[in-house]
């Protein structure tokens, strides 16, 4: 399952449009853990984006955070499950 979250043949990791990137990552998290988990991601990114004056740029803090927060949220559960065994 984690491999499916990391790379999807239908969606590029190099999404240039920040809105597309955020929507894609939110949808993946919702598929993975449910709607509330995706909403949590969206809320955190929206909070940062509202303060980032360069949010629409390809290498903005918001774009980097959107990618990295997604990665952390997608694998966090895998670590927790592994820890229990």
DSSP file (Angstrom, degrees, kcal/mol; ACC not computed):
  #  RESIDUE AA STRUCTURE BP1 BP2  ACC     N-H-->O    O-->H-N    N-H-->O    O-->H-N    TCO  KAPPA ALPHA  PHI   PSI    X-CA   Y-CA   Z-CA
    1    1 A X     >        0   0    0      0, 0.0     4,-1.6     0, 0.0     3,-0.4   0.000 360.0 360.0 360.0 -42.3    0.0    0.0    0.0
    2    2 A X  H  >  +     0   0    0      1,-0.2     4,-2.0     2,-0.2     5,-0.1   0.876 360.0  56.2 -60.9 -37.5    2.8    2.4    0.9
    3    3 A X  H  > S+     0   0    0      1,-0.2     4,-1.9     2,-0.2    -1,-0.2   0.864 104.3  53.5 -62.9 -35.5    4.3    1.9   -2.6
    4    4 A X  H  4 S+     0   0    0     -3,-0.4    -1,-0.2     1,-0.2    -2,-0.2   0.868 109.4  48.6 -66.6 -36.3    1.0    3.0   -4.2
    5    5 A X  H  < S+     0   0    0     -4,-1.6    -2,-0.2     1,-0.2    -1,-0.2   0.875 110.0  52.2 -69.6 -37.3    1.0    6.2   -2.2
    6    6 A X  H  < S+     0   0    0     -4,-2.0     2,-0.4     1,-0.2    -2,-0.2   0.903 122.8  16.2 -69.2 -42.5    4.6    7.0   -3.0
    7    7 A X     <  -     0   0    0     -4,-1.9     2,-0.4    -5,-0.1    -1,-0.2  -0.988  61.4-176.2-139.1 126.8    4.3    6.7   -6.8
    8    8 A X  B >   -A   11   0A   0      3,-0.6     3,-1.1    -2,-0.4    -4,-0.1  -0.985  23.6-143.1-120.5 130.7    1.2    6.6   -8.9
    9    9 A X  T 3  S+     0   0    0     -2,-0.4    -1,-0.1     1,-0.2     3,-0.0   0.730 101.6  51.6 -65.5 -19.8    1.4    6.1  -12.7
   10   10 A X  T 3  S+     0   0    0      1,-0.1     2,-0.4     2,-0.0    -1,-0.2   0.594 107.6  55.2 -92.4 -10.7   -1.4    8.5  -13.3
   11   11 A X  B <  S-A    8   0A   0     -3,-1.1    -3,-0.6    13,-0.0     2,-0.2  -0.984  76.8-134.0-130.0 131.0    0.0   11.4  -11.3
   12   12 A X        -     0   0    0     -2,-0.4     3,-0.5     1,-0.1    -3,-0.1  -0.544   5.9-145.5 -81.6 143.2    3.4   13.1  -11.6
   13   13 A X  S    S+     0   0    0      1,-0.2     2,-0.4    -2,-0.2    -1,-0.1   0.683  97.4  66.5 -74.6 -18.7    5.6   13.8   -8.6
   14   14 A X        +     0   0    0      7,-0.0     2,-0.3     2,-0.0    -1,-0.2  -0.266  69.5 165.2 -99.1  46.1    6.7   17.0  -10.5
   15   15 A X        -     0   0    0     -3,-0.5     6,-0.1    -2,-0.4    -4,-0.0  -0.481  20.9-165.8 -65.9 123.5    3.4   18.8  -10.4
   16   16 A X        +     0   0    0     -2,-0.3     2,-0.5     5,-0.0    -1,-0.2   0.835  67.5  76.3 -81.7 -34.0    4.0   22.4  -11.3
   17   17 A X  S  > S-     0   0    0      1,-0.2     4,-2.3     2,-0.0     5,-0.2  -0.691  70.5-150.6 -84.4 122.1    0.7   23.8  -10.2
   18   18 A X  H  > S+     0   0    0     -2,-0.5     4,-2.6     1,-0.2     5,-0.2   0.855  96.1  54.3 -61.5 -37.0    0.5   24.1   -6.4
   19   19 A X  H  > S+     0   0    0      2,-0.2     4,-2.4     1,-0.2    -1,-0.2   0.909 110.2  46.5 -64.2 -41.4   -3.3   23.6   -6.3
   20   20 A X  H  > S+     0   0    0      2,-0.2     4,-2.6     1,-0.2    -2,-0.2   0.902 112.2  51.4 -65.6 -41.3   -3.0   20.4   -8.3
   21   21 A X  H  X S+     0   0    0     -4,-2.3     4,-2.5     2,-0.2     5,-0.2   0.946 113.0  43.7 -60.6 -50.0   -0.1   19.2   -6.1
   22   22 A X  H  X S+     0   0    0     -4,-2.6     4,-2.6     1,-0.2     5,-0.2   0.916 114.5  49.4 -64.9 -43.7   -2.1   19.8   -2.9
   23   23 A X  H  X S+     0   0    0     -4,-2.4     4,-2.4    -5,-0.2    -1,-0.2   0.906 112.0  49.3 -62.6 -41.5   -5.3   18.3   -4.3
   24   24 A X  H  X S+     0   0    0     -4,-2.6     4,-2.1     2,-0.2    -2,-0.2   0.939 113.2  45.1 -62.6 -48.2   -3.5   15.2   -5.4
   25   25 A X  H  X S+     0   0    0     -4,-2.5     4,-2.2     1,-0.2    -2,-0.2   0.880 112.6  51.5 -67.0 -37.5   -1.7   14.7   -2.1
   26   26 A X  H  X S+     0   0    0     -4,-2.6     4,-2.5    -5,-0.2    -1,-0.2   0.936 109.6  49.9 -63.3 -44.8   -4.9   15.3   -0.1
   27   27 A X  H  X S+     0   0    0     -4,-2.4     4,-2.2     1,-0.2    -2,-0.2   0.895 110.1  50.9 -61.3 -40.2   -6.8   12.7   -2.3
   28   28 A X  H  X S+     0   0    0     -4,-2.1     4,-1.8     1,-0.2    -1,-0.2   0.921 111.1  47.7 -63.7 -43.5   -4.0   10.2   -1.7
   29   29 A X  H  X>S+     0   0    0     -4,-2.2     4,-3.2     1,-0.2     5,-0.6   0.872 110.4  52.3 -66.6 -35.7   -4.2   10.7    2.0
   30   30 A X  H  X5S+     0   0    0     -4,-2.5     4,-1.5     1,-0.2    -1,-0.2   0.900 110.3  48.1 -65.6 -39.8   -8.0   10.4    2.0
   31   31 A X  H  <5S+     0   0    0     -4,-2.2    -1,-0.2    -5,-0.2    -2,-0.2   0.858 117.4  44.2 -64.6 -34.4   -7.7    7.1    0.1
   32   32 A X  H  <5S+     0   0    0     -4,-1.8    -2,-0.2    -5,-0.2    -1,-0.2   0.917 137.7   0.7 -78.0 -47.5   -5.1    5.9    2.6
   33   33 A X  H  <5S-     0   0    0     -4,-3.2    -3,-0.2     1,-0.3    -2,-0.2   0.453 108.3 -91.3-128.6  -3.9   -6.6    7.0    6.0
   34   34 A X     X< -     0   0    0     -4,-1.5     4,-1.6    -5,-0.6     3,-0.4  -0.381  48.0 -63.0 112.7 168.0   -9.9    8.6    5.3
   35   35 A X  H  > S+     0   0    0      1,-0.2     4,-2.4     2,-0.2     5,-0.2   0.866 125.5  55.5 -61.2 -41.7  -11.4   12.0    4.7
   36   36 A X  H  > S+     0   0    0      1,-0.2     4,-2.1     2,-0.2    -1,-0.2   0.864 105.3  53.2 -62.8 -35.4  -10.5   13.6    8.1
   37   37 A X  H  > S+     0   0    0     -3,-0.4     4,-1.8     2,-0.2    -1,-0.2   0.910 110.5  47.1 -66.6 -41.5   -6.8   12.7    7.5
   38   38 A X  H  X S+     0   0    0     -4,-1.6     4,-2.4     1,-0.2    -2,-0.2   0.881 110.7  52.2 -65.3 -38.7   -6.9   14.5    4.1
   39   39 A X  H  X S+     0   0    0     -4,-2.4     4,-2.6     2,-0.2    -2,-0.2   0.874 106.2  54.2 -65.0 -37.3   -8.6   17.5    5.7
   40   40 A X  H  X S+     0   0    0     -4,-2.1     4,-2.1     2,-0.2    -1,-0.2   0.924 109.5  47.6 -61.8 -44.5   -5.9   17.7    8.4
   41   41 A X  H  X S+     0   0    0     -4,-1.8     4,-2.4     1,-0.2     5,-0.2   0.943 112.2  49.6 -58.9 -49.3   -3.3   17.8    5.7
   42   42 A X  H  X S+     0   0    0     -4,-2.4     4,-2.9     1,-0.2    -2,-0.2   0.895 109.6  51.5 -59.2 -43.1   -5.2   20.5    3.8
   43   43 A X  H  X S+     0   0    0     -4,-2.6     4,-2.0     2,-0.2    -1,-0.2   0.912 110.9  47.4 -63.0 -43.9   -5.7   22.6    7.0
   44   44 A X  H  X S+     0   0    0     -4,-2.1     4,-1.7     2,-0.2    -2,-0.2   0.922 115.3  44.9 -64.3 -44.0   -1.9   22.5    7.8
   45   45 A X  H  X S+     0   0    0     -4,-2.4     4,-3.0     1,-0.2    -2,-0.2   0.903 111.5  52.8 -68.5 -41.0   -0.9   23.4    4.2
   46   46 A X  H  X S+     0   0    0     -4,-2.9     4,-1.9    -5,-0.2    -1,-0.2   0.882 107.0  53.6 -61.8 -38.2   -3.6   26.2    4.0
   47   47 A X  H  < S+     0   0    0     -4,-2.0     4,-0.4    -5,-0.2    -1,-0.2   0.914 113.9  41.3 -62.2 -43.6   -2.3   27.8    7.2
   48   48 A X  H >X S+     0   0    0     -4,-1.7     3,-1.4     1,-0.2     4,-0.9   0.919 112.1  55.4 -68.3 -44.2    1.2   27.9    5.8
   49   49 A X  H >< S+     0   0    0     -4,-3.0     3,-0.5     1,-0.3     6,-0.2   0.838  99.4  60.5 -60.6 -34.8    0.1   29.0    2.4
   50   50 A X  T 3< S+     0   0    0     -4,-1.9    -1,-0.3     1,-0.2    -2,-0.2   0.717 111.5  40.4 -67.1 -19.2   -1.7   32.0    3.8
   51   51 A X  T <4 S+     0   0    0     -3,-1.4     2,-0.8    -4,-0.4    -1,-0.2   0.537  93.5  94.4-103.7 -10.2    1.5   33.3    5.2
   52   52 A X    X<  -     0   0    0     -4,-0.9     3,-1.3    -3,-0.5     4,-0.1  -0.757  54.2-166.3 -90.3 110.5    3.8   32.4    2.2
   53   53 A X  T 3  S+     0   0    0     -2,-0.8     3,-0.2     1,-0.3    -1,-0.2   0.697  91.5  43.2 -69.5 -18.6    4.2   35.4   -0.1
   54   54 A X  T >  S+     0   0    0      1,-0.1     3,-1.9     2,-0.1    -1,-0.3  -0.061  73.1 131.5-114.6  31.5    5.7   33.2   -2.8
   55   55 A X  T <   +     0   0    0     -3,-1.3     5,-0.2     1,-0.3    -1,-0.1   0.767  68.1  56.6 -58.4 -29.5    3.3   30.3   -2.4
   56   56 A X  T 3  S+     0   0    0     -3,-0.2    -1,-0.3    -4,-0.1   -38,-0.2   0.570  84.8 102.4 -83.4  -7.8    2.6   30.0   -6.2
   57   57 A X  S X  S-     0   0    0     -3,-1.9     3,-1.5     1,-0.1     6,-0.3  -0.452  81.3-119.3 -76.9 151.4    6.2   29.6   -7.1
   58   58 A X  T 3  S+     0   0    0      1,-0.3    -1,-0.1    -2,-0.1    -3,-0.0   0.847 111.3  34.6 -58.4 -39.5    7.5   26.1   -8.0
   59   59 A X  T 3  S+     0   0    0      4,-0.1    -1,-0.3    -5,-0.1    -3,-0.1  -0.098  88.4 138.6-110.5  34.3   10.1   26.0   -5.1
   60   60 A X    <>  -     0   0    0     -3,-1.5     4,-2.3    -5,-0.2     5,-0.2  -0.254  69.2-108.3 -72.7 165.1    8.1   27.9   -2.5
   61   61 A X  H  > S+     0   0    0      1,-0.2     4,-2.8     2,-0.2     5,-0.2   0.886 121.4  54.5 -58.9 -39.0    8.0   26.9    1.1
   62   62 A X  H  > S+     0   0    0      2,-0.2     4,-2.7     1,-0.2    -1,-0.2   0.922 107.7  47.8 -63.0 -45.2    4.4   25.9    0.6
   63   63 A X  H  > S+     0   0    0     -6,-0.3     4,-1.8     2,-0.2    -1,-0.2   0.914 114.5  46.2 -63.5 -42.9    5.3   23.6   -2.3
   64   64 A X  H  X S+     0   0    0     -4,-2.3     4,-2.8     1,-0.2     5,-0.2   0.928 113.9  48.4 -65.0 -44.6    8.1   22.0   -0.4
   65   65 A X  H  X S+     0   0    0     -4,-2.8     4,-3.1     1,-0.2     5,-0.4   0.886 107.7  55.8 -63.1 -39.1    5.9   21.6    2.7
   66   66 A X  H  X S+     0   0    0     -4,-2.7     4,-1.3    -5,-0.2    -1,-0.2   0.909 113.5  41.0 -60.6 -42.0    3.1   20.1    0.7
   67   67 A X  H  X S+     0   0    0     -4,-1.8     4,-2.0    -5,-0.2    -2,-0.2   0.938 120.0  42.4 -70.2 -47.6    5.4   17.4   -0.6
   68   68 A X  H  X S+     0   0    0     -4,-2.8     4,-2.4     2,-0.2     5,-0.2   0.885 112.6  51.2 -72.8 -38.9    7.2   16.7    2.6
   69   69 A X  H  X S+     0   0    0     -4,-3.1     4,-2.8    -5,-0.2     5,-0.2   0.915 110.1  51.9 -63.3 -41.2    4.2   16.8    4.9
   70   70 A X  H  X S+     0   0    0     -4,-1.3     4,-2.6    -5,-0.4    -2,-0.2   0.943 109.1  49.8 -57.4 -48.3    2.5   14.3    2.6
   71   71 A X  H  X S+     0   0    0     -4,-2.0     4,-1.6     1,-0.2    -2,-0.2   0.924 113.1  46.0 -58.7 -45.6    5.5   12.0    2.8
   72   72 A X  H  X S+     0   0    0     -4,-2.4     4,-1.7     1,-0.2    -1,-0.2   0.917 114.7  46.6 -64.7 -43.3    5.5   12.1    6.6
   73   73 A X  H  X S+     0   0    0     -4,-2.8     4,-0.6     1,-0.2    -1,-0.2   0.850 110.6  53.6 -69.2 -33.0    1.8   11.6    6.9
   74   74 A X  H  < S+     0   0    0     -4,-2.6     4,-0.3    -5,-0.2    -1,-0.2   0.829 118.2  33.4 -72.0 -31.9    1.8    8.7    4.4
   75   75 A X  H  X S+     0   0    0     -4,-1.6     4,-1.8    -5,-0.2     3,-0.2   0.623  95.4  85.2-101.0 -12.9    4.5    6.7    6.2
   76   76 A X  H  X S+     0   0    0     -4,-1.7     4,-2.0     1,-0.2     3,-0.2   0.912  91.3  49.7 -55.3 -46.3    3.8    7.6    9.8
   77   77 A X  H  X S+     0   0    0     -4,-0.6     4,-2.5     1,-0.2    -1,-0.2   0.865 105.6  57.2 -63.4 -36.7    1.2    4.9   10.2
   78   78 A X  H  > S+     0   0    0     -4,-0.3     4,-2.1    -3,-0.2    -1,-0.2   0.898 107.7  48.0 -61.2 -40.4    3.5    2.3    8.7
   79   79 A X  H  X S+     0   0    0     -4,-1.8     4,-2.3     2,-0.2    -1,-0.2   0.906 110.5  51.3 -66.2 -41.4    6.1    3.1   11.4
   80   80 A X  H  X S+     0   0    0     -4,-2.0     4,-1.3     2,-0.2    -2,-0.2   0.906 110.9  47.6 -63.5 -42.4    3.5    2.8   14.1
   81   81 A X  H  X S+     0   0    0     -4,-2.5     4,-0.6     1,-0.2     3,-0.4   0.923 112.8  49.0 -64.9 -43.6    2.2   -0.5   12.9
   82   82 A X  H >< S+     0   0    0     -4,-2.1     3,-1.0     1,-0.2    -2,-0.2   0.874 106.6  56.9 -63.1 -37.8    5.8   -1.9   12.7
   83   83 A X  H 3< S+     0   0    0     -4,-2.3    -1,-0.2     1,-0.2    -2,-0.2   0.833  99.9  59.2 -63.9 -32.7    6.5   -0.6   16.2
   84   84 A X  H 3<        0   0    0     -4,-1.3    -1,-0.2    -3,-0.4    -2,-0.2   0.705 360.0 360.0 -71.3 -19.6    3.7   -2.6   17.6
   85   85 A X    <<        0   0    0     -3,-1.0    -1,-0.3    -4,-0.6    -2,-0.2   0.456 360.0 360.0 -92.5 360.0    5.2   -5.9   16.4
